[in-house]
Amino acid sequence: MSTHCNIVRADETLRFEGPLHRDAIAALWPRIPDDLKGVRRFDLGAVASIDSAGLALVSLLAARCGPVEIEGRPDGFAELRAAYRLGHGLAFVRD
């Protein structure tokens, strides 16, 4: 299984590529753009699957960016989002 993943900024979009799994997340941190101002959309369309470490990274970046639209639903995304009680923009949802 490939553990290579990447993140690229294109205007208002952060595009994630590859499996967002624990083994690959540490190598991804240096590729995160320093300036996230103006990012309004996360594209997860090229992410085949995600685990809890991947979701933690994506939700942290969503918090840094402010309200974001999430496009793409990799395997495991919906289940993890529900388990951690995260809304559509990946912020914690209270009852």
Biotite code that builds the C-alpha atoms (Angstrom):
import biotite.structure as struc

atoms = struc.array([
    struc.Atom([0.000, 0.000, 0.000], chain_id="A", res_id=1, res_name="MET", atom_name="CA", element="C"),
    struc.Atom([1.372, 3.389, -0.969], chain_id="A", res_id=2, res_name="SER", atom_name="CA", element="C"),
    struc.Atom([1.857, 5.830, 1.880], chain_id="A", res_id=3, res_name="THR", atom_name="CA", element="C"),
    struc.Atom([2.793, 8.820, -0.299], chain_id="A", res_id=4, res_name="HIS", atom_name="CA", element="C"),
    struc.Atom([0.491, 11.783, 0.116], chain_id="A", res_id=5, res_name="CYS", atom_name="CA", element="C"),
    struc.Atom([0.690, 15.425, -0.841], chain_id="A", res_id=6, res_name="ASN", atom_name="CA", element="C"),
    struc.Atom([-1.027, 18.747, -0.339], chain_id="A", res_id=7, res_name="ILE", atom_name="CA", element="C"),
    struc.Atom([-1.087, 21.554, -2.902], chain_id="A", res_id=8, res_name="VAL", atom_name="CA", element="C"),
    struc.Atom([-2.625, 25.007, -2.773], chain_id="A", res_id=9, res_name="ARG", atom_name="CA", element="C"),
    struc.Atom([-4.338, 26.364, -5.882], chain_id="A", res_id=10, res_name="ALA", atom_name="CA", element="C"),
    struc.Atom([-5.944, 29.757, -5.247], chain_id="A", res_id=11, res_name="ASP", atom_name="CA", element="C"),
    struc.Atom([-8.729, 29.181, -2.682], chain_id="A", res_id=12, res_name="GLU", atom_name="CA", element="C"),
    struc.Atom([-8.326, 25.384, -2.694], chain_id="A", res_id=13, res_name="THR", atom_name="CA", element="C"),
    struc.Atom([-6.151, 22.974, -0.737], chain_id="A", res_id=14, res_name="LEU", atom_name="CA", element="C"),
    struc.Atom([-5.926, 19.742, -2.716], chain_id="A", res_id=15, res_name="ARG", atom_name="CA", element="C"),
    struc.Atom([-5.012, 16.605, -0.797], chain_id="A", res_id=16, res_name="PHE", atom_name="CA", element="C"),
    struc.Atom([-3.629, 13.579, -2.661], chain_id="A", res_id=17, res_name="GLU", atom_name="CA", element="C"),
    struc.Atom([-2.969, 9.983, -1.640], chain_id="A", res_id=18, res_name="GLY", atom_name="CA", element="C"),
    struc.Atom([-4.049, 8.074, 1.453], chain_id="A", res_id=19, res_name="PRO", atom_name="CA", element="C"),
    struc.Atom([-4.218, 10.290, 4.536], chain_id="A", res_id=20, res_name="LEU", atom_name="CA", element="C"),
    struc.Atom([-2.993, 7.711, 7.039], chain_id="A", res_id=21, res_name="HIS", atom_name="CA", element="C"),
    struc.Atom([-0.897, 7.953, 10.175], chain_id="A", res_id=22, res_name="ARG", atom_name="CA", element="C"),
    struc.Atom([2.224, 6.583, 8.456], chain_id="A", res_id=23, res_name="ASP", atom_name="CA", element="C"),
    struc.Atom([2.175, 9.359, 5.847], chain_id="A", res_id=24, res_name="ALA", atom_name="CA", element="C"),
    struc.Atom([1.020, 12.343, 7.916], chain_id="A", res_id=25, res_name="ILE", atom_name="CA", element="C"),
    struc.Atom([4.424, 13.182, 9.448], chain_id="A", res_id=26, res_name="ALA", atom_name="CA", element="C"),
    struc.Atom([5.942, 13.595, 5.976], chain_id="A", res_id=27, res_name="ALA", atom_name="CA", element="C"),
    struc.Atom([3.008, 15.772, 4.915], chain_id="A", res_id=28, res_name="LEU", atom_name="CA", element="C"),
    struc.Atom([3.489, 18.513, 7.537], chain_id="A", res_id=29, res_name="TRP", atom_name="CA", element="C"),
    struc.Atom([6.430, 20.214, 5.745], chain_id="A", res_id=30, res_name="PRO", atom_name="CA", element="C"),
    struc.Atom([4.361, 20.413, 2.540], chain_id="A", res_id=31, res_name="ARG", atom_name="CA", element="C"),
    struc.Atom([1.544, 22.390, 4.151], chain_id="A", res_id=32, res_name="ILE", atom_name="CA", element="C"),
    struc.Atom([1.605, 25.945, 2.784], chain_id="A", res_id=33, res_name="PRO", atom_name="CA", element="C"),
    struc.Atom([2.590, 28.574, 5.359], chain_id="A", res_id=34, res_name="ASP", atom_name="CA", element="C"),
    struc.Atom([-0.063, 31.012, 4.196], chain_id="A", res_id=35, res_name="ASP", atom_name="CA", element="C"),
    struc.Atom([-3.558, 29.556, 4.421], chain_id="A", res_id=36, res_name="LEU", atom_name="CA", element="C"),
    struc.Atom([-5.296, 32.941, 4.256], chain_id="A", res_id=37, res_name="LYS", atom_name="CA", element="C"),
    struc.Atom([-8.084, 32.851, 1.693], chain_id="A", res_id=38, res_name="GLY", atom_name="CA", element="C"),
    struc.Atom([-8.444, 29.067, 1.555], chain_id="A", res_id=39, res_name="VAL", atom_name="CA", element="C"),
    struc.Atom([-12.161, 28.303, 1.315], chain_id="A", res_id=40, res_name="ARG", atom_name="CA", element="C"),
    struc.Atom([-12.238, 24.788, -0.126], chain_id="A", res_id=41, res_name="ARG", atom_name="CA", element="C"),
    struc.Atom([-10.579, 21.450, 0.629], chain_id="A", res_id=42, res_name="PHE", atom_name="CA", element="C"),
    struc.Atom([-10.490, 18.991, -2.264], chain_id="A", res_id=43, res_name="ASP", atom_name="CA", element="C"),
    struc.Atom([-10.288, 15.397, -0.994], chain_id="A", res_id=44, res_name="LEU", atom_name="CA", element="C"),
    struc.Atom([-11.215, 13.903, -4.375], chain_id="A", res_id=45, res_name="GLY", atom_name="CA", element="C"),
    struc.Atom([-7.752, 12.360, -4.861], chain_id="A", res_id=46, res_name="ALA", atom_name="CA", element="C"),
    struc.Atom([-7.710, 10.812, -1.370], chain_id="A", res_id=47, res_name="VAL", atom_name="CA", element="C"),
    struc.Atom([-8.589, 7.113, -1.509], chain_id="A", res_id=48, res_name="ALA", atom_name="CA", element="C"),
    struc.Atom([-8.920, 6.659, 2.249], chain_id="A", res_id=49, res_name="SER", atom_name="CA", element="C"),
    struc.Atom([-8.437, 8.480, 5.529], chain_id="A", res_id=50, res_name="ILE", atom_name="CA", element="C"),
    struc.Atom([-7.815, 7.379, 9.119], chain_id="A", res_id=51, res_name="ASP", atom_name="CA", element="C"),
    struc.Atom([-8.109, 9.285, 12.401], chain_id="A", res_id=52, res_name="SER", atom_name="CA", element="C"),
    struc.Atom([-4.655, 10.898, 12.011], chain_id="A", res_id=53, res_name="ALA", atom_name="CA", element="C"),
    struc.Atom([-5.614, 12.129, 8.553], chain_id="A", res_id=54, res_name="GLY", atom_name="CA", element="C"),
    struc.Atom([-8.908, 13.494, 9.810], chain_id="A", res_id=55, res_name="LEU", atom_name="CA", element="C"),
    struc.Atom([-7.113, 15.244, 12.678], chain_id="A", res_id=56, res_name="ALA", atom_name="CA", element="C"),
    struc.Atom([-4.781, 16.956, 10.201], chain_id="A", res_id=57, res_name="LEU", atom_name="CA", element="C"),
    struc.Atom([-7.598, 18.019, 7.870], chain_id="A", res_id=58, res_name="VAL", atom_name="CA", element="C"),
    struc.Atom([-9.774, 19.288, 10.743], chain_id="A", res_id=59, res_name="SER", atom_name="CA", element="C"),
    struc.Atom([-6.854, 21.257, 12.234], chain_id="A", res_id=60, res_name="LEU", atom_name="CA", element="C"),
    struc.Atom([-6.223, 22.913, 8.877], chain_id="A", res_id=61, res_name="LEU", atom_name="CA", element="C"),
    struc.Atom([-9.952, 23.632, 8.538], chain_id="A", res_id=62, res_name="ALA", atom_name="CA", element="C"),
    struc.Atom([-9.867, 25.386, 11.918], chain_id="A", res_id=63, res_name="ALA", atom_name="CA", element="C"),
    struc.Atom([-6.877, 27.481, 10.784], chain_id="A", res_id=64, res_name="ARG", atom_name="CA", element="C"),
    struc.Atom([-8.574, 28.443, 7.513], chain_id="A", res_id=65, res_name="CYS", atom_name="CA", element="C"),
    struc.Atom([-11.982, 29.310, 8.891], chain_id="A", res_id=66, res_name="GLY", atom_name="CA", element="C"),
    struc.Atom([-15.140, 28.079, 7.187], chain_id="A", res_id=67, res_name="PRO", atom_name="CA", element="C"),
    struc.Atom([-14.250, 25.689, 4.367], chain_id="A", res_id=68, res_name="VAL", atom_name="CA", element="C"),
    struc.Atom([-16.232, 23.630, 1.892], chain_id="A", res_id=69, res_name="GLU", atom_name="CA", element="C"),
    struc.Atom([-15.162, 19.981, 1.773], chain_id="A", res_id=70, res_name="ILE", atom_name="CA", element="C"),
    struc.Atom([-15.269, 18.247, -1.617], chain_id="A", res_id=71, res_name="GLU", atom_name="CA", element="C"),
    struc.Atom([-14.764, 14.505, -1.899], chain_id="A", res_id=72, res_name="GLY", atom_name="CA", element="C"),
    struc.Atom([-15.493, 11.771, 0.595], chain_id="A", res_id=73, res_name="ARG", atom_name="CA", element="C"),
    struc.Atom([-12.650, 9.244, 0.937], chain_id="A", res_id=74, res_name="PRO", atom_name="CA", element="C"),
    struc.Atom([-13.286, 5.821, 2.460], chain_id="A", res_id=75, res_name="ASP", atom_name="CA", element="C"),
    struc.Atom([-13.650, 6.198, 6.229], chain_id="A", res_id=76, res_name="GLY", atom_name="CA", element="C"),
    struc.Atom([-14.375, 9.928, 6.145], chain_id="A", res_id=77, res_name="PHE", atom_name="CA", element="C"),
    struc.Atom([-18.087, 9.864, 6.977], chain_id="A", res_id=78, res_name="ALA", atom_name="CA", element="C"),
    struc.Atom([-17.668, 7.300, 9.752], chain_id="A", res_id=79, res_name="GLU", atom_name="CA", element="C"),
    struc.Atom([-14.808, 9.173, 11.418], chain_id="A", res_id=80, res_name="LEU", atom_name="CA", element="C"),
    struc.Atom([-16.553, 12.517, 11.080], chain_id="A", res_id=81, res_name="ARG", atom_name="CA", element="C"),
    struc.Atom([-19.616, 11.074, 12.806], chain_id="A", res_id=82, res_name="ALA", atom_name="CA", element="C"),
    struc.Atom([-17.561, 9.346, 15.516], chain_id="A", res_id=83, res_name="ALA", atom_name="CA", element="C"),
    struc.Atom([-15.756, 12.583, 16.400], chain_id="A", res_id=84, res_name="TYR", atom_name="CA", element="C"),
    struc.Atom([-18.947, 14.666, 16.077], chain_id="A", res_id=85, res_name="ARG", atom_name="CA", element="C"),
    struc.Atom([-17.575, 16.950, 13.390], chain_id="A", res_id=86, res_name="LEU", atom_name="CA", element="C"),
    struc.Atom([-19.853, 19.034, 11.197], chain_id="A", res_id=87, res_name="GLY", atom_name="CA", element="C"),
    struc.Atom([-19.610, 19.537, 7.441], chain_id="A", res_id=88, res_name="HIS", atom_name="CA", element="C"),
    struc.Atom([-16.786, 22.077, 7.853], chain_id="A", res_id=89, res_name="GLY", atom_name="CA", element="C"),
    struc.Atom([-15.025, 19.736, 10.318], chain_id="A", res_id=90, res_name="LEU", atom_name="CA", element="C"),
    struc.Atom([-15.682, 21.812, 13.431], chain_id="A", res_id=91, res_name="ALA", atom_name="CA", element="C"),
    struc.Atom([-16.876, 20.047, 16.601], chain_id="A", res_id=92, res_name="PHE", atom_name="CA", element="C"),
    struc.Atom([-20.668, 19.999, 16.876], chain_id="A", res_id=93, res_name="VAL", atom_name="CA", element="C"),
    struc.Atom([-22.289, 20.248, 20.305], chain_id="A", res_id=94, res_name="ARG", atom_name="CA", element="C"),
    struc.Atom([-25.729, 18.865, 21.061], chain_id="A", res_id=95, res_name="ASP", atom_name="CA", element="C"),
])
